[in-house]
Protein backbone atom coordinates (compact mmCIF):
# COMPACT_ATOMS: atom_id res chain seq x y z
CA UNK A 1 0.00 0.00 0.00
CA UNK A 2 2.86 2.36 0.85
CA UNK A 3 4.46 1.72 -2.57
CA UNK A 4 1.19 2.52 -4.34
CA UNK A 5 0.88 5.78 -2.41
CA UNK A 6 4.44 6.75 -3.33
CA UNK A 7 3.73 6.10 -7.01
CA UNK A 8 0.56 8.20 -6.89
CA UNK A 9 2.34 11.04 -5.06
CA UNK A 10 5.19 10.97 -7.56
CA UNK A 11 2.68 11.02 -10.44
CA UNK A 12 0.96 14.04 -8.89
CA UNK A 13 4.32 15.79 -8.51
CA UNK A 14 5.23 15.01 -12.13
CA UNK A 15 1.93 16.53 -13.30
CA UNK A 16 2.48 19.56 -11.06
CA UNK A 17 6.00 20.12 -12.39
CA UNK A 18 4.86 19.75 -15.98
CA UNK A 19 2.40 22.58 -15.39
CA UNK A 20 4.95 24.78 -13.59
CA UNK A 21 8.15 24.21 -15.59
CA UNK A 22 8.73 25.16 -19.20
CA UNK A 23 10.19 22.36 -21.28
CA UNK A 24 8.42 19.53 -19.45
CA UNK A 25 5.41 18.01 -21.19
CA UNK A 26 3.10 15.31 -19.81
CA UNK A 27 0.02 14.33 -21.79
CA UNK A 28 -2.26 13.22 -18.96
CA UNK A 29 -2.37 11.72 -15.48
CA UNK A 30 -2.07 8.17 -16.80
CA UNK A 31 1.18 9.13 -18.48
CA UNK A 32 2.45 10.64 -15.23
CA UNK A 33 1.68 7.37 -13.41
CA UNK A 34 3.67 5.49 -16.06
CA UNK A 35 6.51 8.03 -15.66
CA UNK A 36 6.50 7.45 -11.88
CA UNK A 37 6.69 3.68 -12.36
CA UNK A 38 9.43 3.87 -15.02
CA UNK A 39 11.46 6.31 -12.91
CA UNK A 40 11.18 3.96 -9.96
CA UNK A 41 12.35 1.01 -12.05
CA UNK A 42 15.22 3.01 -13.55
CA UNK A 43 16.29 4.09 -10.06
CA UNK A 44 16.27 0.49 -8.86
CA UNK A 45 17.93 -1.24 -11.83
CA UNK A 46 19.90 1.28 -13.92
CA UNK A 47 21.06 3.90 -11.41
CA UNK A 48 23.29 1.53 -9.36
CA UNK A 49 25.05 0.42 -12.55
CA UNK A 50 25.61 4.04 -13.64
CA UNK A 51 26.93 4.93 -10.19
CA UNK A 52 29.32 2.00 -10.27
CA UNK A 53 30.68 2.92 -13.71
CA UNK A 54 31.04 6.60 -12.82
CA UNK A 55 32.35 6.10 -9.28
CA UNK A 56 35.71 7.86 -9.87
CA UNK A 57 33.98 10.93 -11.32
CA UNK A 58 31.40 10.89 -8.52
CA UNK A 59 34.11 10.74 -5.85
CA UNK A 60 36.15 13.45 -7.59
CA UNK A 61 33.14 15.80 -7.73
CA UNK A 62 32.18 14.96 -4.12
CA UNK A 63 28.89 13.40 -5.21
CA UNK A 64 27.69 16.22 -7.45
CA UNK A 65 27.88 13.94 -10.47
CA UNK A 66 24.88 12.08 -9.02
CA UNK A 67 22.79 15.07 -10.16
CA UNK A 68 23.97 14.39 -13.71
CA UNK A 69 23.05 10.71 -13.34
CA UNK A 70 19.57 11.69 -12.17
CA UNK A 71 19.16 14.00 -15.18
CA UNK A 72 20.28 11.20 -17.50
CA UNK A 73 17.66 8.91 -15.95
CA UNK A 74 14.97 11.57 -16.51
CA UNK A 75 16.03 11.90 -20.16
CA UNK A 76 16.03 8.12 -20.54
CA UNK A 77 12.54 8.00 -19.07
CA UNK A 78 11.39 10.62 -21.58
CA UNK A 79 12.67 8.39 -24.40
CA UNK A 80 10.90 5.32 -22.98
CA UNK A 81 7.51 6.83 -22.08
CA UNK A 82 5.43 8.26 -24.87
CA UNK A 83 3.62 11.45 -23.93
CA UNK A 84 6.41 12.59 -21.61
CA UNK A 85 9.08 14.89 -23.00
CA UNK A 86 11.91 17.03 -21.66
CA UNK A 87 13.38 19.73 -23.89
CA UNK A 88 16.99 19.84 -22.72
CA UNK A 89 19.55 18.37 -20.36
CA UNK A 90 19.38 21.40 -18.08
CA UNK A 91 15.60 21.13 -17.89
CA UNK A 92 16.01 17.47 -16.91
CA UNK A 93 18.59 18.46 -14.30
CA UNK A 94 16.29 21.07 -12.76
CA UNK A 95 13.30 18.72 -13.01
CA UNK A 96 15.17 15.94 -11.20
CA UNK A 97 16.36 18.26 -8.43
CA UNK A 98 12.92 19.76 -7.80
CA UNK A 99 11.21 16.36 -8.04
CA UNK A 100 13.64 14.86 -5.54
CA UNK A 101 13.14 17.75 -3.14
CA UNK A 102 9.34 17.58 -3.37
CA UNK A 103 9.38 13.78 -3.01
CA UNK A 104 11.45 14.08 0.14
CA UNK A 105 8.96 16.55 1.60
CA UNK A 106 5.94 14.44 0.62
CA UNK A 107 7.43 11.18 1.90
CA UNK A 108 8.35 12.83 5.20
CA UNK A 109 4.80 14.16 5.56
CA UNK A 110 3.44 10.70 4.71
CA UNK A 111 5.71 9.11 7.30
CA UNK A 112 4.63 11.63 9.97
CA UNK A 113 0.94 10.99 9.24
CA UNK A 114 1.42 7.25 9.64
CA UNK A 115 3.18 7.66 12.98
CA UNK A 116 0.41 9.77 14.52
C-alpha positions in Angstrom: 0.0 0.0 0.0 2.9 2.4 0.8 4.5 1.7 -2.6 1.2 2.5 -4.3 0.9 5.8 -2.4 4.4 6.8 -3.3 3.7 6.1 -7.0 0.6 8.2 -6.9 2.3 11.0 -5.1 5.2 11.0 -7.6 2.7 11.0 -10.4 1.0 14.0 -8.9 4.3 15.8 -8.5 5.2 15.0 -12.1 1.9 16.5 -13.3 2.5 19.6 -11.1 6.0 20.1 -12.4 4.9 19.7 -16.0 2.4 22.6 -15.4 5.0 24.8 -13.6 8.2 24.2 -15.6 8.7 25.2 -19.2 10.2 22.4 -21.3 8.4 19.5 -19.5 5.4 18.0 -21.2 3.1 15.3 -19.8 0.0 14.3 -21.8 -2.3 13.2 -19.0 -2.4 11.7 -15.5 -2.1 8.2 -16.8 1.2 9.1 -18.5 2.5 10.6 -15.2 1.7 7.4 -13.4 3.7 5.5 -16.1 6.5 8.0 -15.7 6.5 7.5 -11.9 6.7 3.7 -12.4 9.4 3.9 -15.0 11.5 6.3 -12.9 11.2 4.0 -10.0 12.3 1.0 -12.1 15.2 3.0 -13.6 16.3 4.1 -10.1 16.3 0.5 -8.9 17.9 -1.2 -11.8 19.9 1.3 -13.9 21.1 3.9 -11.4 23.3 1.5 -9.4 25.1 0.4 -12.5 25.6 4.0 -13.6 26.9 4.9 -10.2 29.3 2.0 -10.3 30.7 2.9 -13.7 31.0 6.6 -12.8 32.4 6.1 -9.3 35.7 7.9 -9.9 34.0 10.9 -11.3 31.4 10.9 -8.5 34.1 10.7 -5.9 36.2 13.4 -7.6 33.1 15.8 -7.7 32.2 15.0 -4.1 28.9 13.4 -5.2 27.7 16.2 -7.4 27.9 13.9 -10.5 24.9 12.1 -9.0 22.8 15.1 -10.2 24.0 14.4 -13.7 23.1 10.7 -13.3 19.6 11.7 -12.2 19.2 14.0 -15.2 20.3 11.2 -17.5 17.7 8.9 -16.0 15.0 11.6 -16.5 16.0 11.9 -20.2 16.0 8.1 -20.5 12.5 8.0 -19.1 11.4 10.6 -21.6 12.7 8.4 -24.4 10.9 5.3 -23.0 7.5 6.8 -22.1 5.4 8.3 -24.9 3.6 11.5 -23.9 6.4 12.6 -21.6 9.1 14.9 -23.0 11.9 17.0 -21.7 13.4 19.7 -23.9 17.0 19.8 -22.7 19.5 18.4 -20.4 19.4 21.4 -18.1 15.6 21.1 -17.9 16.0 17.5 -16.9 18.6 18.5 -14.3 16.3 21.1 -12.8 13.3 18.7 -13.0 15.2 15.9 -11.2 16.4 18.3 -8.4 12.9 19.8 -7.8 11.2 16.4 -8.0 13.6 14.9 -5.5 13.1 17.7 -3.1 9.3 17.6 -3.4 9.4 13.8 -3.0 11.5 14.1 0.1 9.0 16.6 1.6 5.9 14.4 0.6 7.4 11.2 1.9 8.3 12.8 5.2 4.8 14.2 5.6 3.4 10.7 4.7 5.7 9.1 7.3 4.6 11.6 10.0 0.9 11.0 9.2 1.4 7.2 9.6 3.2 7.7 13.0 0.4 9.8 14.5 
